[in-house]
């Protein structure tokens, strides 16, 4: 027997919540109760779904909703016309369009906040079936491949097999003879991008300077990038000012986000990034 999931949330106004989720999200009322040990509530869901929502109000000790920008209810809608229509209905029902805290959800979806601040994401796409899941790509191997394609010139390339998850390296320093015979089949392999294609070059340095460096030091960094060899001098400057470890941590996090977004875009499954001291 498959388990059934209930997501329970406190709200301020049950009637408002019911109207928003029924009219906007297309849910139906599965049940309701009044003064059950001091609680009023209702359950909303979809026919034959393996989950439903419960919203409650406590009469004796009301609990204030405490939604955060990362507490999300995400629904995948494969049909684009249906997705667009549902987005319009969400606004008509009183949901407020909001920018996603995680930019990923703004690329193929739209985020909305209900009257209590709880966020719903309507993602335009399909959730992959278990049978469609591909192999898990080793994080270190993909990061190495990114370094390979970004360091040794235009002749360097790395290809990920969609069927096995193995990564093949080619180029002037690579073993072209080791590449599979069917490497040209774009349905079987996907090319690892250059760092610049993922905004991990100078744009990342600028973001780091803006977010983590004092203006005077950030100004020195900007001057470095007007000449060749800027990246090495950038790290030397950070080292002298005790900021090099902060840069490495910032770069590692940004690289992970970029690789995960890229994998999701091309249909690959990326394994966890090893956490090192």
DODO-546908 format. One line per field, with one value per residue (C-alpha): x, y, z; residue in one letter; residue number from 1. Coordinates in steps of 0.25 Angstrom, whole numbers. Layout:
# residues N
u c(X, ...)
v c(Y, ...)
w c(Z, ...)
residuo c(A, ...)
num c(NUM, ...)
//
This chain:
# residues 277
u c(0, 5, 6, -3, 4, -3, 3, -3, -2, -8, -15, -23, -35, -41, -51, -40, -31, -42, -46, -32, -28, -41, -43, -28, -21, -33, -33, -46, -51, -49, -54, -55, -57, -61, -57, -49, -42, -42, -38, -46, -40, -42, -35, -33, -27, -29, -36, -27, -15, -6, -6, -15, -14, -20, -22, -26, -29, -28, -39, -32, -18, -17, -3, 2, 6, 21, 24, 38, 42, 47, 35, 29, 17, 22, 12, 17, 8, 13, 3, 7, -7, -12, -1, -3, -18, -15, -6, -17, -27, -17, -16, -31, -33, -24, -11, 0, 11, 25, 39, 45, 56, 63, 64, 62, 47, 46, 52, 41, 31, 24, 23, 10, 8, -6, -12, -3, 10, 11, 17, 12, 20, 14, 25, 23, 28, 27, 32, 40, 35, 44, 46, 51, 62, 76, 89, 94, 106, 118, 119, 135, 135, 126, 134, 147, 141, 136, 151, 155, 147, 150, 165, 172, 166, 155, 160, 157, 144, 137, 124, 115, 108, 93, 92, 103, 107, 122, 130, 139, 150, 155, 165, 179, 183, 172, 171, 162, 164, 157, 144, 133, 130, 116, 121, 114, 100, 94, 83, 94, 104, 103, 115, 120, 120, 131, 131, 127, 114, 110, 114, 125, 136, 137, 122, 124, 136, 128, 116, 126, 132, 119, 114, 126, 137, 138, 137, 151, 156, 146, 151, 165, 159, 153, 166, 173, 163, 168, 181, 185, 187, 176, 171, 184, 186, 172, 175, 188, 181, 170, 181, 188, 175, 170, 159, 164, 156, 143, 145, 148, 135, 127, 132, 129, 115, 113, 119, 110, 97, 101, 104, 91, 83, 91, 88, 73, 73, 79, 72, 84, 84, 95, 100, 103, 115, 125, 126, 141, 147)
v c(0, 14, 24, 37, 50, 61, 75, 83, 98, 108, 120, 133, 131, 118, 124, 132, 120, 111, 121, 123, 109, 104, 115, 117, 104, 95, 87, 82, 81, 67, 69, 80, 80, 90, 92, 79, 80, 95, 94, 98, 92, 87, 78, 81, 72, 66, 53, 41, 49, 43, 56, 66, 80, 82, 97, 100, 111, 109, 116, 116, 118, 123, 120, 131, 126, 126, 124, 126, 128, 114, 107, 103, 95, 92, 86, 81, 84, 78, 85, 99, 105, 98, 104, 118, 117, 113, 124, 134, 127, 128, 143, 144, 136, 146, 139, 150, 147, 148, 146, 133, 133, 122, 127, 113, 113, 126, 119, 109, 113, 124, 126, 131, 135, 132, 142, 136, 137, 122, 120, 112, 109, 105, 98, 97, 83, 68, 61, 50, 36, 26, 18, 31, 34, 34, 30, 39, 47, 47, 62, 62, 56, 66, 78, 72, 72, 86, 90, 82, 89, 103, 102, 96, 104, 102, 88, 82, 75, 66, 58, 52, 39, 39, 24, 21, 35, 33, 45, 44, 54, 59, 69, 72, 67, 56, 42, 44, 29, 26, 33, 24, 22, 28, 40, 49, 44, 56, 47, 39, 49, 63, 73, 79, 95, 105, 112, 125, 119, 117, 131, 126, 135, 150, 152, 142, 151, 163, 157, 153, 167, 173, 164, 161, 171, 185, 196, 200, 185, 183, 195, 189, 176, 183, 189, 176, 171, 181, 173, 159, 150, 156, 143, 140, 154, 154, 142, 148, 161, 153, 144, 157, 162, 149, 147, 135, 125, 133, 133, 118, 115, 125, 119, 105, 108, 116, 105, 95, 103, 105, 90, 86, 96, 91, 77, 79, 87, 76, 64, 59, 55, 60, 54, 61, 70, 64, 73, 75, 82)
w c(0, -4, 7, 6, 9, 16, 17, 29, 30, 40, 33, 38, 29, 25, 15, 8, 7, 2, -9, -14, -15, -20, -31, -34, -32, -36, -23, -18, -3, 2, 16, 27, 42, 53, 67, 67, 80, 78, 63, 50, 37, 23, 14, -1, -11, -25, -29, -28, -24, -13, -5, 0, 8, 22, 26, 41, 50, 65, 73, 86, 83, 69, 62, 52, 38, 37, 22, 17, 2, 1, 7, -7, -12, -26, -37, -50, -62, -75, -84, -87, -90, -77, -70, -75, -72, -58, -56, -60, -50, -39, -40, -42, -29, -21, -21, -23, -33, -27, -31, -27, -16, -24, -39, -44, -42, -50, -63, -66, -56, -48, -33, -25, -11, -4, 6, 17, 9, 6, -8, -19, -32, -45, -52, -67, -70, -66, -54, -59, -57, -50, -62, -69, -59, -64, -57, -46, -51, -41, -36, -36, -50, -56, -48, -54, -68, -66, -63, -75, -85, -79, -77, -89, -101, -111, -115, -102, -100, -90, -93, -83, -87, -85, -83, -74, -68, -72, -76, -88, -91, -104, -110, -112, -98, -98, -103, -116, -119, -106, -110, -113, -128, -127, -120, -130, -126, -119, -114, -106, -102, -97, -97, -84, -85, -83, -70, -77, -83, -68, -64, -55, -61, -59, -56, -43, -39, -40, -32, -21, -20, -19, -8, 0, -2, 4, -7, -7, -9, -19, -27, -27, -33, -44, -48, -49, -60, -70, -72, -76, -64, -56, -49, -43, -38, -33, -24, -19, -15, -8, -1, 4, 10, 16, 6, -2, 6, 5, -10, -12, -3, -12, -25, -21, -17, -30, -38, -31, -34, -49, -51, -45, -53, -66, -63, -60, -74, -82, -74, -66, -51, -43, -30, -17, -16, -6, 6, 10, 21)
residuo c(X, X, X, X, X, X, X, X, X, X, X, X, X, X, X, X, X, X, X, X, X, X, X, X, X, X, X, X, X, X, X, X, X, X, X, X, X, X, X, X, X, X, X, X, X, X, X, X, X, X, X, X, X, X, X, X, X, X, X, X, X, X, X, X, X, X, X, X, X, X, X, X, X, X, X, X, X, X, X, X, X, X, X, X, X, X, X, X, X, X, X, X, X, X, X, X, X, X, X, X, X, X, X, X, X, X, X, X, X, X, X, X, X, X, X, X, X, X, X, X, X, X, X, X, X, X, X, X, X, X, X, X, X, X, X, X, X, X, X, X, X, X, X, X, X, X, X, X, X, X, X, X, X, X, X, X, X, X, X, X, X, X, X, X, X, X, X, X, X, X, X, X, X, X, X, X, X, X, X, X, X, X, X, X, X, X, X, X, X, X, X, X, X, X, X, X, X, X, X, X, X, X, X, X, X, X, X, X, X, X, X, X, X, X, X, X, X, X, X, X, X, X, X, X, X, X, X, X, X, X, X, X, X, X, X, X, X, X, X, X, X, X, X, X, X, X, X, X, X, X, X, X, X, X, X, X, X, X, X, X, X, X, X, X, X, X, X, X, X, X, X, X, X, X, X, X, X)
num c(1, 2, 3, 4, 5, 6, 7, 8, 9, 10, 11, 12, 13, 14, 15, 16, 17, 18, 19, 20, 21, 22, 23, 24, 25, 26, 27, 28, 29, 30, 31, 32, 33, 34, 35, 36, 37, 38, 39, 40, 41, 42, 43, 44, 45, 46, 47, 48, 49, 50, 51, 52, 53, 54, 55, 56, 57, 58, 59, 60, 61, 62, 63, 64, 65, 66, 67, 68, 69, 70, 71, 72, 73, 74, 75, 76, 77, 78, 79, 80, 81, 82, 83, 84, 85, 86, 87, 88, 89, 90, 91, 92, 93, 94, 95, 96, 97, 98, 99, 100, 101, 102, 103, 104, 105, 106, 107, 108, 109, 110, 111, 112, 113, 114, 115, 116, 117, 118, 119, 120, 121, 122, 123, 124, 125, 126, 127, 128, 129, 130, 131, 132, 133, 134, 135, 136, 137, 138, 139, 140, 141, 142, 143, 144, 145, 146, 147, 148, 149, 150, 151, 152, 153, 154, 155, 156, 157, 158, 159, 160, 161, 162, 163, 164, 165, 166, 167, 168, 169, 170, 171, 172, 173, 174, 175, 176, 177, 178, 179, 180, 181, 182, 183, 184, 185, 186, 187, 188, 189, 190, 191, 192, 193, 194, 195, 196, 197, 198, 199, 200, 201, 202, 203, 204, 205, 206, 207, 208, 209, 210, 211, 212, 213, 214, 215, 216, 217, 218, 219, 220, 221, 222, 223, 224, 225, 226, 227, 228, 229, 230, 231, 232, 233, 234, 235, 236, 237, 238, 239, 240, 241, 242, 243, 244, 245, 246, 247, 248, 249, 250, 251, 252, 253, 254, 255, 256, 257, 258, 259, 260, 261, 262, 263, 264, 265, 266, 267, 268, 269, 270, 271, 272, 273, 274, 275, 276, 277)
//
